[in-house]
């Protein structure tokens, strides 16, 4: 996947290096060309001088081919504006913005942009927003046989009821995170785009569940 990062500070440079090591192509945008020194000589991605909400700058960074965009500059407003441009103007599916003020983070979440508040910053949380594949374990019972995990559901599940998701994947949906708020769904709740799905499942079934969430629902009448 090609990933564009706005901001080449401590977090942005570390994120860029991690993603490149994982085999992704990366472009980093920063207003200060000296900031790119943090990337080191081994970094093979693009270094683009400019602001992350400028469309020409984003195009130079390869936003039109990008599968993810991270806004991790030092300014909340710049981060959220850039994230919205990436999603709304260029249709980037996986977008995340770092927010310094946690009181404002909820407001931005309601605009449909996943945010990560610096006060509770873990780098893997930003990676999770950019690379939302597989299952992320949140809790395991003492025997290790059952776990609570956030599982990425493909857009093919959007518009389908929780009851169908549970029936076809064998999980119990514990709760959803929708626009920054946790909700307890019923069997009639319909999945919406951007929902984060948290499920209870057997640890032995993780790979099977991941595959079912990624493939989407079975076709009517199919097996």
C-alpha positions in Angstrom: 0.0 0.0 0.0 1.1 3.6 -0.6 0.8 5.8 2.5 1.1 9.5 2.8 2.2 11.1 6.2 1.9 14.8 7.0 4.4 15.8 9.6 8.0 14.7 10.0 8.4 15.1 13.7 9.3 12.4 16.1 6.0 10.5 15.5 5.8 11.0 11.8 9.3 9.9 11.1 8.9 6.8 13.3 5.7 6.0 11.6 7.2 6.4 8.2 10.2 4.1 9.0 7.9 1.5 10.5 5.6 1.4 7.5 8.5 1.2 5.1 10.0 -1.7 7.0 6.7 -3.4 6.7 6.9 -3.2 2.9 4.7 -0.2 2.2 5.7 2.8 0.0 5.7 6.0 2.0 5.7 9.8 1.2 6.3 12.3 4.0 5.1 15.9 3.8 6.5 18.7 6.0 6.8 22.5 5.6 10.4 22.4 7.0 12.8 20.6 4.6 15.3 20.1 7.4 12.7 17.9 9.3 13.4 15.1 6.8 16.8 14.5 8.5 14.8 12.5 11.1 14.0 9.9 8.4 17.7 8.9 8.1 19.7 8.1 4.9 18.1 4.6 4.6 14.6 5.9 4.0 13.6 5.3 0.4 10.3 7.1 0.3 9.3 10.5 -1.0 10.1 13.7 0.9 7.7 16.5 -0.1 8.1 20.1 1.1 4.7 21.8 1.6 1.5 21.8 3.7 -0.6 18.7 3.9 -3.9 20.4 3.0 -2.6 21.8 -0.3 -4.0 19.6 -3.1 -0.9 20.0 -5.4 1.4 19.0 -2.5 -0.8 16.0 -1.8 -0.7 15.0 -5.5 3.1 15.3 -5.5 3.1 12.9 -2.5 1.0 10.4 -4.4 -2.3 10.9 -2.6 -4.2 9.7 -5.7 -2.7 6.2 -5.3 -2.7 6.2 -1.5 -4.6 3.7 0.6 -4.0 5.6 3.8 -3.2 9.1 5.1 -1.9 10.1 8.5 -1.9 13.7 9.8 0.6 14.0 12.6 1.9 17.5 12.4 2.1 19.8 15.5 -1.2 21.6 14.6 -4.6 20.3 15.4 -6.3 22.4 12.7 -3.8 21.5 10.0 -4.2 17.8 10.9 -7.9 17.7 10.7 -8.1 19.9 7.5 -5.6 17.7 5.8 -7.3 14.5 6.9 -10.7 15.8 5.5 -9.1 16.8 2.2 -7.5 13.4 1.9 -10.8 11.6 2.5 -13.3 14.0 0.9 -11.3 15.3 -2.1 -9.2 12.2 -2.9 -11.3 9.4 -1.4 -8.6 7.9 0.8 -10.3 5.1 2.8 -8.0 4.9 5.8 -7.4 8.3 7.4 -6.3 9.3 10.9 -5.4 12.6 12.5 -3.4 13.2 15.7 -5.1 15.7 18.0 -3.3 17.4 20.9 -6.5 18.6 22.6 -8.5 15.6 23.7 -11.6 17.7 24.2 -11.7 18.5 20.5 -10.9 14.9 19.4 -14.5 13.9 20.0 -15.8 16.7 17.8 -13.5 15.6 15.0 -14.5 12.0 15.4 -18.1 13.1 14.7 -16.8 14.5 11.4 -15.9 10.9 10.4 -12.1 11.3 10.9 -10.6 8.8 13.3 -8.4 10.7 15.8 -5.7 9.7 18.2 -5.3 12.0 21.2 -1.6 12.6 22.1 -2.3 12.3 25.8 -2.9 8.6 25.3 -0.6 8.1 22.4 0.4 4.6 21.4 2.0 4.3 17.9 0.2 1.0 17.3 -3.2 2.9 17.6 -2.3 5.0 14.6 -1.0 2.0 12.7 -4.3 0.3 13.5 -6.2 3.1 11.8 -4.0 3.1 8.7 -3.8 -0.7 8.3 -7.1 -2.0 9.6 -6.7 -5.6 8.8 -6.9 -8.7 10.9 -7.9 -8.8 14.6 -6.5 -6.8 17.4 -6.9 -8.7 20.8 -8.2 -6.5 23.6 -8.8 -9.1 26.3 -8.4 -12.9 26.8 -10.0 -15.1 29.5 -7.5 -16.8 31.9 -7.6 -20.0 29.9 -6.8 -18.2 26.7 -9.7 -20.0 24.9 -11.9 -16.9 24.4 -10.9 -13.4 23.5 -12.4 -9.9 22.9 -10.9 -8.4 19.7 -11.5 -5.5 17.3 -11.9 -7.1 13.9 -11.8 -5.1 10.7 -15.0 -5.7 8.7 -14.8 -5.1 4.9 -17.2 -2.6 3.4 -19.1 -5.5 2.0 -20.7 -5.9 5.4 -22.0 -2.3 5.4 -25.8 -2.3 5.3 -26.1 -5.8 6.8 -27.5 -6.6 10.2 -25.4 -7.7 13.2 -27.5 -10.9 13.4 -26.2 -11.9 9.9 -22.6 -11.1 10.8 -22.8 -13.2 13.9 -24.5 -16.1 12.1 -22.0 -16.3 9.3 -18.8 -15.7 11.3 -19.7 -17.5 14.6 -18.8 -14.5 16.8 -20.7 -12.5 19.4 -20.6 -8.8 18.7 -19.8 -7.2 22.1 -20.0 -3.5 21.0 -19.4 -1.1 18.1 -17.5 2.1 18.1 -19.4 4.5 15.8 -18.2 8.1 15.3 -16.2 7.9 18.4 -18.9 6.5 20.6 -19.3 3.0 21.9 -22.8 1.5 21.3 -24.3 -1.8 22.3 -26.0 -3.2 19.2 -29.0 -5.4 18.9 -29.4 -8.2 16.4 -31.3 -5.7 14.2 -28.5 -3.1 14.3 -27.2 -2.4 10.8 -23.4 -1.9 10.2 -22.5 1.5 8.9 -19.3 2.6 7.1 -16.6 3.4 9.6 -17.9 1.2 12.4 -15.3 -0.5 14.5 -16.5 -4.0 15.4 -15.5 -5.5 18.7 -16.3 -9.2 19.1 -16.0 -12.2 21.4 -14.7 -15.3 19.8 -12.8 -18.5 20.4 -9.0 -17.9 20.1 -8.8 -21.0 17.8 -11.1 -19.3 15.3 -9.3 -16.1 14.8 -8.0 -16.8 11.3 -11.4 -18.1 10.2 -13.2 -15.1 11.6 -10.7 -12.6 10.1 -11.2 -14.3 6.7 -15.0 -14.1 7.0 -14.9 -10.4 8.0 -12.6 -9.6 5.1 -14.7 -11.5 2.5 -18.1 -10.1 3.4 -21.4 -11.9 3.6 -22.2 -15.0 1.7 -24.4 -14.4 -1.4 -28.0 -15.2 -1.0 -28.6 -18.9 -1.6 -24.8 -19.6 -1.5 -22.9 -21.8 0.9 
